Amino acid sequence: MNMQAKYKKIIKVPQGCIQKLAALHGCSRQSVYAALIYNTDSVLAGAIRRDALSVFGGVETKKVLFN
């Protein structure tokens, strides 16, 4: 079996920032998580990602996924 590695872009934020992002944007923590792992692509998700990076010290990185 040949395993292929794929990379998925994600944003990591310091602990406690998920709740702050949810409160700031008036949404659930689940919505914040979905935005930070790029599972959603909406105006709200874009705003969450932008604030995570610029306001809360988030870092964009890649997660390795194996098939």
HUTAWO-V862350 format. One record per pair of residues at least 6 apart in sequence whose C-alpha atoms are under 7 Angstrom apart, sorted by the first residue. I is the first residue (numbers start at 0). J is the second residue. D is the distance in whole Angstrom. If there is no record, write none. Layout:
# HUTAWO-V862350
I|J|D + I|J|D
This chain:
# HUTAWO-V862350
2|65|6 + 2|66|6 + 3|65|6 + 3|66|6 + 4|63|6 + 4|64|6 + 4|65|5 + 4|66|7 + 5|63|6 + 5|64|5 + 5|65|6 + 6|61|6 + 6|62|5 + 6|63|5 + 6|64|6 + 7|61|5 + 7|62|5 + 7|63|7 + 8|36|7 + 8|60|6 + 8|61|4 + 8|62|6 + 9|35|6 + 9|36|5 + 9|37|6 + 9|59|6 + 9|60|5 + 9|61|6 + 9|62|7 + 10|35|5 + 10|36|6 + 10|57|6 + 10|58|5 + 10|59|4 + 10|60|6 + 11|57|5 + 11|58|5 + 11|59|6 + 12|51|7 + 12|55|7 + 12|56|6 + 12|57|4 + 12|58|7 + 13|57|7 + 16|55|7 + 17|28|6 + 17|31|6 + 18|28|6 + 20|31|7 + 20|47|7 + 21|27|6 + 21|28|6 + 21|31|6 + 31|47|7 + 33|39|6 + 34|44|5 + 34|47|7 + 34|48|7 + 35|48|6 + 51|57|5 + 52|58|6
